[in-house]
Amino acid sequence: MDIQVVQNCPQCGAAVVLAETARLLTCTYCGTKNYLQSRGPFRYTLPGGQQPAASLLAPYIRFKGTIFLVTDKGLEHRVIDTTQAANPVPGLPPSLGVRPQAMQLQRIDPHGASRYLPQTLKASAILEKAAAIGNLTARAGKDLHHRAYIGETLSYIYLPLVAKQEALFDGVTDIRLAGFEDLSGHPLQGAKYDPDWQVRFLATLCPQCGAGLEGAGDCQVMTCANCQTAWGFGPEGLIGIDWLLHPGNTATPLYLPFWRIAAHIPVLSIDSFADFVVRTNQPFLPRPGWRERIMSFWIPGIKLRPKIFLQAGRQATLGQWRVSPVSGSVVPNLFPVTLPASEALQAVKLILAAATASPRLVFPYLPQVELTEMTMQLVYLPFVDKGHDWVQPDTGVVIGKNILQLGRSL
């Protein structure tokens, strides 16, 4: 479900329509570029939520992303897109259905007179419901070895409510939801706008040299062609990203990003790439020098369909010995990083599970897996055009062109 959001430019006030996943606002009127930042999930309202002075806004938690489970049966996954009511007011629709997709959402107004009903359902409960919707349930500690949410979008969408004629009405459709006699024990006063919800606009200038940073609207990392640096979005501003590039040639049409996470895993006695090959029972023997190569997990830095995401991460991890990245220069054909570093860390156990040839040697230990002596880098690998696919010649990673583009809407 693709959602469109109307956002006013902080410089000139022009209305700009953004995709829900967009973190960069580029104004087509005044040309300014800012990235959007919030202390928590972004909050939106369906149109109509700002009109009557006495209107209420009811919270819904929206989850969109991929849920992965590692069970005795293997790896399971589902792409889930759902909204769930986060307040038990009688008469509220349990879900917003297709309305967020059919209507352009608006940021909640910090200066509006609307009141906000409290969120009584935790986001974790919504994630449990999302897993149940996708039939991804298992008994923790027995059947279930690991669960992860990757590529997730978590936000709040408010449904406007209007109290009139001794009843509560849907502020968008004007449908009667419940009479006041049904609302006993459910206070409707609501609370004022919380300043912590405010969206901040930060300039996209390189913290090192002051030049303008470049990046697509849905990117999680921006680059500076002037001083050859990369910057991610941190809770307090831009943070430097250590990045490398595996050299292609002047005709290389595309570089795709991977997060390289080097670490030790004490519970599995994995310190080196050779340890990993032995522990996961790969059908080949460690080569000389692999004992000195620290184990690295290669996580796609892009959102992909779950099956392709696991395949690409597994293939790049197993083929890492063929790759020798070096300090690189920013080139125009770097594909945007759409999966942040925080979610790449969550994917390590998944790639470990996907790469093992003997699940019984790894799966039961996943709850105890902890990464020690960890370092993280962003590495761009060159891909060549093979008709319908992009192919990485050193590691053998194959990603369909259509799949690569569709991943940006996940």
C-alpha positions as CSV (number, residue, x, y, z in Angstrom):
1,M,0.0,0.0,0.0
2,D,1.7,3.2,-1.2
3,I,0.8,6.2,1.0
4,Q,1.2,9.9,-0.1
5,V,1.7,12.6,2.5
6,V,1.2,16.4,2.0
7,Q,4.1,18.3,3.6
8,N,4.5,22.1,3.5
9,C,8.0,23.4,2.7
10,P,9.5,25.0,5.8
11,Q,11.1,27.7,3.6
12,C,8.3,28.9,1.3
13,G,5.3,27.1,2.6
14,A,4.5,25.3,-0.7
15,A,2.7,22.0,-0.4
16,V,4.9,19.1,-1.4
17,V,3.6,15.5,-1.9
18,L,5.9,12.9,-0.5
19,A,5.9,9.1,-0.3
20,E,5.5,7.8,3.2
21,T,9.0,6.4,3.1
22,A,10.6,9.7,2.0
23,R,13.0,11.3,4.5
24,L,14.1,14.1,2.2
25,L,11.9,17.0,1.2
26,T,13.0,18.7,-2.0
27,C,10.8,21.7,-2.8
28,T,10.1,22.2,-6.5
29,Y,9.2,25.8,-5.9
30,C,12.2,27.3,-3.9
31,G,14.6,24.4,-4.4
32,T,15.5,23.9,-0.8
33,K,16.3,20.4,0.4
34,N,15.8,19.3,4.0
35,Y,15.6,15.9,5.7
36,L,12.8,15.2,8.2
37,Q,13.4,14.1,11.7
38,S,11.2,13.1,14.6
39,R,11.8,11.8,18.1
40,G,9.5,8.8,17.3
41,P,7.3,7.5,14.5
42,F,5.8,10.1,12.2
43,R,2.2,11.0,12.8
44,Y,-0.4,11.8,10.2
45,T,-4.1,12.4,10.0
46,L,-6.7,11.6,7.4
47,P,-8.1,14.7,5.7
48,G,-10.8,16.3,7.7
49,G,-9.0,16.0,11.0
50,Q,-8.3,19.7,11.4
51,Q,-11.7,21.2,10.7
52,P,-14.1,21.4,13.7
53,A,-12.7,22.9,16.8
54,A,-14.2,20.2,18.9
55,S,-12.9,17.3,16.8
56,L,-11.1,14.3,18.3
57,L,-8.3,12.3,16.7
58,A,-8.2,8.5,17.3
59,P,-4.8,6.8,16.9
60,Y,-4.1,3.9,14.6
61,I,-0.8,2.2,14.5
62,R,0.4,1.4,11.0
63,F,2.9,-1.3,10.3
64,K,4.4,-2.1,6.9
65,G,7.4,-4.4,6.5
66,T,8.6,-7.9,6.4
67,I,8.3,-10.3,9.3
68,F,10.8,-13.1,9.4
69,L,10.7,-16.2,11.6
70,V,13.3,-18.8,12.2
71,T,11.6,-22.0,13.4
72,D,12.2,-25.7,13.4
73,K,10.7,-25.7,10.0
74,G,13.2,-23.2,8.6
75,L,12.9,-19.6,7.6
76,E,9.4,-18.1,7.0
77,H,8.5,-14.6,6.0
78,R,5.6,-12.4,5.1
79,V,5.2,-8.8,3.8
80,I,2.6,-7.2,6.1
81,D,0.7,-4.0,5.6
82,T,-1.8,-3.2,8.3
83,T,-3.4,-0.5,10.4
84,Q,-4.8,-1.3,13.9
85,A,-6.9,0.8,16.2
86,A,-4.7,1.8,19.3
87,N,-7.6,3.0,21.5
88,P,-10.6,0.9,22.6
89,V,-13.3,3.5,22.0
90,P,-16.5,1.6,21.1
91,G,-17.5,1.8,17.5
92,L,-14.1,2.6,16.1
93,P,-13.3,0.6,12.9
94,P,-10.6,-2.0,13.8
95,S,-8.6,-0.9,10.8
96,L,-8.5,2.0,8.4
97,G,-8.7,-0.3,5.4
98,V,-7.7,1.3,2.1
99,R,-8.4,4.9,3.2
100,P,-4.7,5.8,3.9
101,Q,-4.0,4.7,0.4
102,A,-6.9,6.4,-1.3
103,M,-6.5,9.7,0.5
104,Q,-3.5,12.0,0.8
105,L,-2.5,12.1,4.4
106,Q,-1.5,15.3,6.3
107,R,1.0,15.9,9.1
108,I,-0.8,16.5,12.4
109,D,-1.1,20.2,13.1
110,P,0.8,21.4,16.2
111,H,-1.3,24.6,16.2
112,G,-4.7,22.9,15.6
113,A,-7.5,22.8,18.2
114,S,-8.0,19.0,17.9
115,R,-7.6,16.7,20.8
116,Y,-5.8,13.4,20.7
117,L,-7.2,10.2,22.2
118,P,-4.4,8.4,24.1
119,Q,-2.7,5.3,22.7
120,T,-3.6,2.4,25.0
121,L,-2.3,-0.4,22.8
122,K,1.5,-0.7,22.6
123,A,3.3,-0.9,19.3
124,S,4.6,-4.4,20.3
125,A,1.1,-5.7,20.5
126,I,0.4,-4.4,17.0
127,L,3.5,-6.3,15.8
128,E,2.2,-9.4,17.4
129,K,-1.1,-8.9,15.6
130,A,0.8,-8.3,12.3
131,A,2.6,-11.6,12.8
132,A,-0.8,-13.3,13.5
133,I,-2.3,-11.8,10.3
134,G,0.6,-13.3,8.3
135,N,0.1,-16.7,10.0
136,L,3.6,-16.3,11.4
137,T,3.1,-17.7,14.9
138,A,5.3,-20.1,16.9
139,R,5.9,-21.0,20.5
140,A,8.9,-18.9,21.8
141,G,11.6,-21.1,23.3
142,K,10.5,-24.2,21.5
143,D,9.4,-23.9,17.9
144,L,10.5,-20.3,17.6
145,H,14.3,-19.5,17.5
146,H,14.2,-16.0,16.2
147,R,11.8,-13.3,15.0
148,A,12.8,-10.0,13.2
149,Y,11.0,-7.1,11.5
150,I,13.0,-5.8,8.6
151,G,12.4,-2.9,6.3
152,E,9.6,-1.8,8.6
153,T,7.6,1.4,8.5
154,L,5.9,2.2,11.8
155,S,3.8,5.3,12.0
156,Y,0.6,6.7,13.6
157,I,-2.4,7.6,11.5
158,Y,-5.2,9.5,13.2
159,L,-8.9,9.1,12.3
160,P,-10.9,12.3,13.0
161,L,-14.0,11.9,15.1
162,V,-16.8,14.4,15.7
163,A,-19.1,14.4,18.7
164,K,-22.6,15.6,17.7
165,Q,-26.3,14.7,18.1
166,E,-25.5,12.7,21.2
167,A,-23.2,10.4,19.3
168,L,-19.7,10.0,17.9
169,F,-19.2,10.2,14.1
170,D,-16.4,9.4,11.7
171,G,-15.0,12.8,10.8
172,V,-14.2,11.7,7.2
173,T,-17.3,9.7,6.1
174,D,-19.8,11.2,8.7
175,I,-20.9,7.7,9.6
176,R,-22.3,7.3,13.1
177,L,-19.9,5.1,15.2
178,A,-21.5,5.0,18.7
179,G,-24.0,6.7,20.8
180,F,-22.9,8.5,24.0
181,E,-24.7,5.8,26.0
182,D,-22.3,3.3,24.6
183,L,-19.2,5.3,25.5
184,S,-19.6,5.1,29.3
185,G,-16.1,4.5,30.8
186,H,-14.3,5.7,27.7
187,P,-13.3,9.4,28.3
188,L,-13.3,11.5,25.1
189,Q,-11.6,14.6,26.4
190,G,-8.3,13.7,24.7
191,A,-5.0,15.5,25.2
192,K,-3.2,18.4,23.5
193,Y,-0.5,18.1,20.9
194,D,2.7,16.8,22.4
195,P,5.7,18.9,21.3
196,D,7.8,15.7,21.1
197,W,5.7,14.8,18.0
198,Q,7.0,17.8,16.1
199,V,8.8,17.1,12.9
200,R,12.1,18.9,12.5
201,F,13.7,20.1,9.3
202,L,17.5,19.9,9.0
203,A,19.6,21.2,6.2
204,T,21.3,18.7,4.0
205,L,24.8,20.3,4.2
206,C,27.9,18.2,4.7
207,P,29.0,18.5,8.3
208,Q,32.7,18.2,7.2
209,C,33.0,20.7,4.3
210,G,29.6,22.5,4.1
211,A,28.8,21.4,0.6
212,G,25.3,20.2,-0.4
213,L,24.7,16.5,0.2
214,E,23.1,14.3,-2.4
215,G,20.5,11.5,-2.0
216,A,17.2,10.2,-3.2
217,G,14.0,10.9,-1.3
218,D,13.8,7.5,0.3
219,C,17.6,7.2,1.1
220,Q,19.0,6.5,4.5
221,V,22.5,7.7,3.6
222,M,23.6,10.9,1.8
223,T,26.9,11.4,0.1
224,C,29.2,14.4,-0.4
225,A,30.9,14.5,-3.8
226,N,33.1,17.3,-2.6
227,C,34.9,15.6,0.3
228,Q,33.9,12.0,-0.5
229,T,32.1,11.3,2.7
230,A,28.8,9.6,3.5
231,W,26.3,10.6,6.2
232,G,23.4,8.7,7.9
233,F,20.4,10.1,9.8
234,G,21.0,9.9,13.5
235,P,18.7,10.9,16.4
236,E,20.4,14.2,16.8
237,G,21.5,14.9,13.3
238,L,23.8,13.6,10.6
239,I,26.3,10.9,11.6
240,G,29.4,9.9,9.6
241,I,29.3,6.5,7.8
242,D,32.5,4.6,7.1
243,W,32.1,3.5,3.5
244,L,34.2,1.6,0.9
245,L,33.8,0.6,-2.8
246,H,34.8,-2.6,-4.5
247,P,36.3,-1.3,-7.8
248,G,34.5,-2.0,-11.0
249,N,35.5,-0.3,-14.2
250,T,34.6,2.9,-16.0
251,A,31.7,1.1,-17.7
252,T,30.2,-0.3,-14.5
253,P,26.5,0.7,-14.7
254,L,25.5,0.2,-11.1
255,Y,26.9,-0.1,-7.6
256,L,24.6,-1.6,-4.9
257,P,25.1,-1.0,-1.2
258,F,25.8,-3.7,1.4
259,W,26.3,-3.3,5.1
260,R,29.4,-5.2,6.1
261,I,29.2,-6.2,9.8
262,A,32.3,-7.7,11.2
263,A,32.0,-9.4,14.5
264,H,32.7,-12.4,16.8
265,I,29.9,-14.7,17.9
266,P,31.2,-16.4,21.1
267,V,28.2,-18.8,21.6
268,L,29.0,-20.4,18.2
269,S,32.8,-20.0,18.5
270,I,32.8,-18.0,15.3
271,D,35.7,-15.5,15.2
272,S,37.0,-15.9,11.6
273,F,35.5,-16.7,8.2
274,A,37.0,-20.2,8.5
275,D,35.1,-20.7,11.8
276,F,31.9,-19.7,10.1
277,V,32.5,-22.1,7.2
278,V,33.1,-25.0,9.6
279,R,30.3,-24.1,12.1
280,T,27.6,-23.8,9.3
281,N,28.9,-27.0,7.6
282,Q,29.5,-25.5,4.2
283,P,30.2,-27.9,1.3
284,F,33.8,-26.6,0.9
285,L,36.9,-26.5,3.0
286,P,38.4,-23.2,4.5
287,R,41.2,-21.8,2.4
288,P,44.6,-20.7,3.7
289,G,44.3,-17.3,5.2
290,W,40.6,-17.6,6.2
291,R,41.6,-18.1,9.8
292,E,43.0,-14.5,9.7
293,R,39.9,-13.1,8.0
294,I,37.5,-11.8,10.6
295,M,33.9,-13.0,10.0
296,S,31.7,-10.5,8.3
297,F,28.0,-10.6,7.5
298,W,27.0,-8.8,4.3
299,I,23.5,-7.4,4.6
300,P,21.8,-5.8,1.5
301,G,21.5,-2.0,2.2
302,I,18.4,-2.0,0.1
303,K,14.8,-3.1,0.7
304,L,14.0,-6.3,-1.3
305,R,11.4,-9.0,-1.4
306,P,12.2,-11.3,1.6
307,K,13.4,-14.3,-0.5
308,I,15.7,-12.2,-2.6
309,F,16.9,-10.3,0.5
310,L,18.0,-13.5,2.1
311,Q,19.5,-14.9,-1.0
312,A,21.5,-11.8,-1.7
313,G,22.8,-11.6,1.9
314,R,23.7,-15.3,1.9
315,Q,25.5,-15.2,-1.4
316,A,27.5,-12.0,-0.5
317,T,28.4,-13.4,2.9
318,L,29.7,-16.7,1.5
319,G,31.5,-14.9,-1.3
320,Q,33.1,-12.2,0.8
321,W,36.6,-13.7,0.3
322,R,36.4,-12.7,-3.4
323,V,35.8,-9.0,-2.6
324,S,38.5,-6.4,-1.7
325,P,36.8,-3.0,-1.1
326,V,38.9,0.1,-0.9
327,S,38.3,3.8,-0.3
328,G,36.2,5.1,-3.2
329,S,34.9,8.2,-4.8
330,V,31.3,9.2,-5.0
331,V,30.1,8.3,-8.5
332,P,26.6,8.9,-10.1
333,N,25.7,5.3,-10.3
334,L,25.6,4.5,-6.6
335,F,22.1,3.1,-5.8
336,P,20.4,4.7,-2.8
337,V,20.8,3.0,0.6
338,T,17.2,2.3,1.7
339,L,17.8,0.0,4.6
340,P,19.3,1.7,7.6
341,A,22.2,0.4,9.6
342,S,20.0,-0.4,12.6
343,E,17.8,-2.8,10.6
344,A,20.9,-4.4,9.0
345,L,22.0,-5.3,12.5
346,Q,18.7,-7.0,13.1
347,A,19.2,-9.0,9.9
348,V,22.5,-10.6,11.0
349,K,20.8,-13.6,12.7
350,L,18.6,-14.1,9.6
351,I,21.6,-14.2,7.2
352,L,23.4,-16.6,9.7
353,A,20.3,-18.8,9.6
354,A,19.9,-18.6,5.8
355,A,23.6,-19.4,5.2
356,T,23.9,-22.5,7.4
357,A,23.9,-25.8,5.6
358,S,23.0,-27.6,8.9
359,P,20.2,-25.8,10.8
360,R,20.5,-28.0,13.9
361,L,24.0,-26.7,14.5
362,V,22.9,-23.0,14.5
363,F,19.1,-22.5,14.9
364,P,18.9,-23.5,18.6
365,Y,21.7,-21.1,19.5
366,L,20.1,-18.0,17.8
367,P,18.5,-16.6,21.0
368,Q,21.9,-16.5,22.6
369,V,23.8,-15.0,19.7
370,E,25.4,-11.8,20.5
371,L,27.9,-9.8,18.4
372,T,31.2,-8.8,20.1
373,E,34.1,-6.6,18.8
374,M,31.7,-5.4,16.1
375,T,32.5,-3.0,13.4
376,M,30.3,-1.8,10.6
377,Q,31.0,-0.4,7.1
378,L,28.9,0.4,4.0
379,V,30.4,-1.2,1.0
380,Y,29.3,-0.7,-2.6
381,L,29.6,-3.7,-5.0
382,P,29.7,-3.3,-8.8
383,F,26.9,-5.0,-10.7
384,V,26.8,-5.7,-14.4
385,D,23.7,-5.7,-16.7
386,K,22.6,-9.1,-17.8
387,G,19.3,-8.3,-19.5
388,H,16.6,-8.8,-16.9
389,D,19.0,-9.1,-14.0
390,W,21.8,-7.2,-12.2
391,V,24.7,-9.6,-11.5
392,Q,27.6,-9.2,-9.1
393,P,30.4,-11.1,-10.9
394,D,32.6,-11.7,-7.8
395,T,30.0,-13.1,-5.4
396,G,27.4,-14.3,-7.8
397,V,24.6,-12.2,-6.3
398,V,21.7,-11.8,-8.8
399,I,18.9,-9.3,-8.4
400,G,16.2,-8.8,-10.9
401,K,15.8,-5.3,-12.3
402,N,12.1,-5.2,-11.5
403,I,12.6,-6.6,-8.0
404,L,15.2,-3.9,-7.3
405,Q,12.8,-1.1,-8.2
406,L,9.8,-2.7,-6.5
407,G,11.8,-3.0,-3.3
408,R,11.7,0.8,-3.0
409,S,7.9,0.6,-2.4
410,L,8.1,-2.1,0.3
